[in-house]
Amino acid sequence: MVKSKILVLDTSAILSGKPLNFENERIITTEHISNELKPGGRDYQNLQFLKEKGLIFQLPSKNSIEYIIKKADEIGDKERLSSVDIEILSLAYELSEKDGSEVVILTDDYSIQNTANHLGLKYKSISQKGITKKFKWVCRCRGCGKKFKDNISICPICGADTKKVVIREKDI
């Protein structure tokens, strides 16, 4: 028996302007995706077209959102993800856990791809090449160089600003 396929759309899938073919797949996104699009603009019209083609809007559970936030925090991507990005990842996670279908996130967002990879979720790029390495981010003090797992903006040791840096890369 062939598994059905579910495509979870990120905002970048709509913004790409590329024609998307969904003949044998269900397409799902979060209802908050429209918050990232200008009402009445070309991208908003693309969203309306996708609704007419069967796009389903669904919100993930609070538990899934909390789980995704925890996992994104493990690799330092939490602050790099918007609330809609977290909902997209949460939807994909929920659907892959309970539906039995093949779930693929359509996104050009590298932080979504990095977090999806960390979670073992499938993703596909639309316009970009896609990530080739898995990253782990931390904050590093610009003054003393101390690295912090937590997202802090001011170093508690010397008082200098911090910035996000990659401490680990692994080929995918």
N, C-alpha and C positions, 0 to 999 in steps of 0.2 A: 504494500500500500504506500502510495506517495504522500509524504507529509505536505500539508498545505503550507503556504508561505505568508508571513506577515511582514510588511514593511512599516517600520516606525519612522515617520518623517520628522526631521529636524528643520528648523527655519532655513538653514542653508540649502536644503533640497528645493525649497520654494524660491528662494532668492537666486538660485542658479539660473533660472529661466530655461533650463534644459527640458525638453519634452520627456516626461516620465511615463513609461508604459506599465500599466497595472492590470493586465488582462486576467491573469490567473492568481493574483495575490490580493489579500486584504490590505488596505492601507489605513494606518491609525496614527494619530498624533494627539497631543494634549490640547485641550480647548484654550489654553492660555497662549498658544502660539501666535494668535492674532495680535497679542500685545506687542510683538516684535515687528509687526508690519504696519506701514502707514495706511490708514483707512482710505479706500478709494484709489490707491496707487496700483501700479502694474502687478506688484507682488501680492497685494491683497486680492486682486482680481484672479490671479493664479490660484490662490487659496479657495476662492469661491468656485472656480472651475473644478478643482479637485473634490470639493464637497459634492458637486453635481455628479462626479464620477464614482462616488461611493466612499469618500474619505470619512472615517469614523473618528469622533472626538471622544476621548476617554481620559479620566483623571486617575492617576495611580493612588494606591493606598498610602496613608501616612507612614505605615511600617516600612513600605518599600522606599519611600523618600528618605526616611531616617537611615535605612541600610545603605543607600547609595551615597548619602552625605558622609557616612562613616568610612566607606570604602574609598571615596574620592579624597578624603582627608588623609588616608594612609599613604597616598602617593603625592600629596600636595596639590591636587587639582581642585579642591573644594572651592577656593576663592576664584578660580579661573572659569568656573561654570556658573551660568545664569540659573535662575529658578526654573526657567523653561527647559534648559539643558538637563537639569536634575530630574525634572518630570519625564523627559524623553527617555533617559537612562532607566528610570524607575518603571516606566511602562514596558520597556523592552525586557527588563529583568522579570517583572511579574508575568508577562506573557510567555516568556521562555520557561518559567518555572511551572506554570499551570496549564498552558494551552496544548502542549504537545506538537505545536507547529514549529517550523523553522522561522526564527525571528531575526530580522536584519535591520539595523539602524541605518538610514540613508543620511549621511552627514559629511560635510567638509570640515567640521570643527575638530581641530586636533585634540583639544582637551576632552571632548566627548569620546573620540576614538581611543585616546590613551586610557581613559577610565573604563570604557567598554572592554578594551583588551585586558585590563587588570581583572575585570569581572568574568572574563571568558565569554562575553557577548559578541555576536557577529556584527560587523558594520561594513558599509561600502561607501566609498567616496563618489561624488557626482562630477565635480569639475576639477578638483585638486588631485594630486598624486596619492595623498593619504600618508599616514605615519609609517615609518619604517623602523622606528626605535620606540621602546617603551621607556618613559621618563618617570623619575621620582624627583619631586621638587621640595626644597626647603628654603627657609629664610636665612640669609647670611648678612652679618653686620658689615657695612661699608667701612667702618672704622677699624675694629679689632679683628674682623674675619670670623668670629664665632658663628657657628651654624645652629639654627633652632628648628626643631620639628614643628613647633606651633607657629601659626601665622601671627607674627608680631611686626609692628612697623618701626619701633624704637628699641634699640639694644638696651637691655637692663644692666649691662656691664659698663658700657662706655657712653651710652646716650646717643650714638649715631643712628642714622636711618638704616633700615635693612632692605634687601631686595631679594626676589625669588631667583634661585639658581638651581640648575639640574645637578644632582649629586650622583645619579646612577642612570646609565643608559643600557638597554639590552636590545639586541636585534630582535625583530619580530619574525 
